[in-house]
């Protein structure tokens, strides 16, 4: 019988994710990944036979599962504004109030394999679609709903960068608080 893993899968993925968030795909060296997890390279290769691409794919799959939970209120909550507010709250928790980099962004920096980039693109597209759907439920026409979803994602990502650069979560919190208005408000009358 084999030895039990020295680190459980959830903790392993969290630690790998931290390295990819901080360093991007190309900058996440095997030494850094090994150091962050406390596992020797051989143990990492045992858990991820495809090496760094396998680790990155596992991190994105983990983030995708978390995003399913983050986006769930957009379909589960009847009131669109309340749905967006709850999604925004969960986004705030996921990004530690704006202190963490977006893994979809850092994983697609220079050097990322096409499969990793494609996975991140699918996740961003799903996020946009979920936000556009809730905007349509709030009464926006299809094209306007898509525009609002893109504006919301740009707002989130921009505020995330600003919060980290300034080391001040206020802009991120403000951006999240404005998401219900961005996605569900009635268009101004002509």
C-alpha positions as MATLAB code, in Angstrom:
seq = 'XXXXXXXXXXXXXXXXXXXXXXXXXXXXXXXXXXXXXXXXXXXXXXXXXXXXXXXXXXXXXXXXXXXXXXXXXXXXXXXXXXXXXXXXXXXXXXXXXXXXXXXXXXXXXXXXXXXXXXXXXXXXXXXXXXXXXXXXXXXXXXXXXXXXXXXXXXXXXXXXXXXXXXXXXXXXXXXXXXXXXXXXXXXXXX';
ca = [
       0.000    0.000    0.000;
       1.348    3.468   -0.962;
       2.023    6.278    1.422;
      -0.723    8.787    2.091;
      -0.172   12.131    0.370;
       1.683   14.607    2.576;
      -0.722   17.344    1.478;
      -4.397   16.995    0.640;
      -5.642   17.912   -2.825;
      -7.455   21.106   -1.784;
      -4.437   22.516    0.043;
      -2.171   21.474   -2.811;
      -4.324   23.278   -5.373;
      -4.545   26.406   -3.189;
      -0.765   26.550   -2.875;
      -0.207   25.923   -6.584;
      -2.790   28.587   -7.364;
      -0.910   31.116   -5.207;
       2.255   30.574   -7.242;
       0.429   30.876  -10.572;
      -1.412   34.002   -9.346;
       1.826   35.657   -8.284;
       4.114   34.548  -11.089;
       1.952   33.732  -14.070;
       2.343   30.506  -15.994;
       5.825   31.065  -17.342;
       7.162   32.507  -14.089;
       5.860   29.614  -11.999;
       9.042   27.567  -11.845;
       9.040   23.983  -10.678;
      11.241   25.106   -7.789;
       8.654   27.692   -6.720;
       5.807   25.194   -7.110;
       7.744   22.597   -5.121;
       8.633   25.084   -2.398;
       5.055   26.369   -2.075;
       3.603   22.893   -1.755;
       6.330   21.356    0.373;
       6.593   18.517   -2.131;
       9.695   17.400   -3.947;
       9.625   17.642   -7.733;
       9.284   13.860   -7.997;
       6.196   13.989   -5.780;
       4.719   16.792   -7.888;
       5.306   14.729  -11.035;
       3.739   11.739   -9.328;
       0.596   13.803   -8.612;
       0.765   15.617  -11.977;
       2.384   13.371  -14.602;
       2.019   16.139  -17.204;
       4.172   18.448  -15.090;
       3.509   22.166  -14.953;
       0.807   22.067  -17.675;
      -1.037   19.453  -15.598;
      -0.684   21.554  -12.456;
      -1.987   24.641  -14.260;
      -4.917   22.675  -15.694;
      -5.774   21.317  -12.228;
      -5.654   24.836  -10.770;
      -8.001   26.131  -13.480;
     -10.376   23.205  -12.920;
     -10.401   24.040   -9.206;
     -11.052   27.724   -9.935;
     -13.802   26.712  -12.356;
     -15.525   24.743   -9.584;
     -15.257   27.754   -7.275;
     -16.647   30.008   -9.988;
     -19.638   27.711  -10.391;
     -20.432   28.496   -6.743;
     -19.729   32.205   -7.252;
     -22.041   32.396  -10.275;
     -24.782   30.171   -8.836;
     -26.859   33.070   -7.441;
     -27.230   34.470  -10.970;
     -29.538   31.555  -11.803;
     -30.744   30.506   -8.346;
     -31.917   33.894   -7.058;
     -35.230   35.190   -8.443;
     -34.450   38.889   -8.024;
     -31.732   39.884  -10.556;
     -30.313   42.722   -8.424;
     -30.116   40.473   -5.351;
     -28.520   37.755   -7.498;
     -25.822   40.138   -8.710;
     -25.226   41.477   -5.202;
     -24.650   37.939   -3.906;
     -22.374   37.089   -6.828;
     -20.418   40.282   -6.093;
     -20.096   39.334   -2.426;
     -18.720   35.929   -3.426;
     -16.311   37.515   -5.919;
     -15.042   39.716   -3.090;
     -14.397   36.682   -0.912;
     -12.716   34.780   -3.765;
     -10.330   37.666   -4.470;
      -9.732   38.355   -0.753;
     -11.265   41.806   -0.995;
      -9.082   42.688   -3.987;
      -5.794   41.454   -2.562;
      -5.380   38.500   -4.935;
      -4.556   38.645   -8.619;
      -6.971   37.160  -11.116;
      -5.756   33.675  -11.934;
      -7.469   33.843  -15.346;
      -5.288   36.837  -16.116;
      -2.005   35.543  -14.737;
      -2.449   32.085  -16.254;
      -2.727   33.590  -19.714;
       0.426   35.663  -19.528;
       3.330   34.914  -21.851;
       4.328   31.282  -22.109;
       1.001   29.682  -21.236;
       0.166   26.659  -23.405;
      -2.749   27.022  -25.803;
      -4.861   24.588  -23.767;
      -4.469   26.685  -20.614;
      -5.307   29.884  -22.509;
      -8.355   28.202  -24.075;
      -9.560   26.982  -20.664;
      -9.238   30.492  -19.209;
     -11.100   31.888  -22.222;
     -13.956   29.412  -21.703;
     -14.205   30.401  -18.048;
     -14.279   34.130  -18.837;
     -16.856   33.518  -21.561;
     -19.044   31.565  -19.137;
     -18.790   34.399  -16.605;
     -19.783   36.932  -19.266;
     -22.704   34.739  -20.383;
     -23.979   34.333  -16.811;
     -23.876   38.083  -16.234;
     -25.533   38.795  -19.599;
     -28.292   36.300  -18.753;
     -29.079   38.065  -15.479;
     -29.054   41.433  -17.265;
     -31.577   40.031  -19.771;
     -33.718   38.771  -16.902;
     -33.638   42.338  -15.572;
     -35.062   43.555  -18.884;
     -32.046   44.474  -20.999;
     -32.186   43.569  -24.691;
     -29.628   40.929  -25.784;
     -26.995   43.360  -27.161;
     -27.324   45.690  -24.167;
     -27.076   42.730  -21.777;
     -23.841   41.613  -23.455;
     -22.476   45.172  -23.231;
     -23.361   45.365  -19.533;
     -21.695   42.009  -18.855;
     -18.473   43.154  -20.523;
     -18.601   46.459  -18.629;
     -19.072   44.546  -15.373;
     -16.104   42.255  -16.047;
     -13.896   45.196  -17.064;
     -14.960   46.979  -13.867;
     -14.158   43.945  -11.704;
     -10.785   43.291  -13.315;
      -9.766   46.963  -13.371;
     -10.733   47.460   -9.746;
      -8.860   44.285   -8.847;
      -5.680   45.655  -10.411;
      -6.142   49.053   -8.766;
      -6.778   47.515   -5.340;
      -3.563   45.506   -5.546;
      -1.448   48.322   -6.994;
      -2.610   50.827   -4.376;
      -2.844   48.185   -1.633;
      -6.307   49.565   -0.913;
      -9.443   47.461   -1.344;
     -11.796   50.483   -1.390;
     -12.051   50.691   -5.203;
     -12.633   46.956   -5.463;
     -15.381   47.087   -2.853;
     -16.947   50.074   -4.607;
     -16.817   48.321   -7.979;
     -18.489   45.227   -6.545;
     -21.154   47.336   -4.838;
     -21.973   48.953   -8.195;
     -22.430   45.673  -10.083;
     -26.185   45.350   -9.423;
     -26.696   48.799  -10.930;
     -24.390   48.032  -13.885;
     -26.099   44.776  -14.756;
     -29.736   45.320  -13.787;
     -30.610   49.014  -13.948;
     -33.147   50.260  -16.452;
     -31.659   52.137  -19.387;
     -32.116   55.926  -19.246;
     -35.168   57.277  -21.074;
     -34.515   59.135  -24.326;
];
